[in-house]
């Protein structure tokens, strides 16, 4: 993956019972770039990978364990996934 490759990540952020997590935070690790999940837990995030290393996405939601997800994608790829957050207690 080279510099300035566009990456799109789209999906849903849910709890262990499949309920959407509204307002969950998605951040590209090491940057201030990010987004939040909507009323359905859906998010859509585009960014340019500015490093030669694989980007890592971090998901967080109050009361839940932080989730890190390294991306392995090619130029122009669109990643679609459902991320399941686990409660901290």
N, C-alpha and C positions, 0 to 999 in steps of 0.2 A: 504494500500500500504506500503510495507516494504522497507528497505534500499536496494540499488543496483538493483531495479527493472528496466528493460530496457523498455523505452517508445519510440515509433516512432511517430512523428507528420509529416504529409505530407499534402500538399494542395496548394492553390493558393491565392495570395494576389492581389486584384483588386480594382479599384475605383468604384464609384457608378454607372457608366455606363457599368461596366463589363470589362473595359480595364485593361490589366495586369500592375502591378507596378513593374518595373525592379529595382532591387537593394534595395528593401524594407528590413528592418532589423527585424529579429526575435531573441529575447534574452530570455533565461530562467531567470526570475526575481531573483535578488539577486546573480547572478553569471556572469561570463564573457563568458559563453557558448552560442553560437548562430550560425546563418547562415544568408544568404541573398537570396532574391528571384531572379530567373534567368530571361532571356529575355521573357519568357512566364508568369512570375509572380509565377512560381512554386518553392516550397521549400520542402526539406526533411531534417528532423532533428532528430537525435537519442541522447538520454541521459539516464543516470541512475539517478533515483530519490534518492537522498542521505538524504532525510528528511522524517519524518512521515507525514508531511502535504502535501496537494495537490499542485503540482507545478503550477506556473502561467507563462504563456507566454506573452511577451510584443512585439507588432508589432509597428514599427515606420517608417515613410516616410516623407521627407521634404514637408511641406505644408499641411500635413494631421494630424488629431487628433490621438494621441497615442491610441492603442487598447490593453486592457488587457484581457486575456482569461484563467480562471482557468480550469485545467484539472482534470477530475474525471475518472480515468482509472484503470483497473486491470493489474496485471503483464502480460507482453507480449503483451499488447494491442497496436493496431495501430490506431491512430486517423487521420481521413482524413476530411478536411474541406476547405471551401472557405471563406476567411476573406475579408470583404468589408470595405475599409477605407473611411472616410468622410473628405472632405476638411475643413480646419480651418476657411475659410472665407465664 
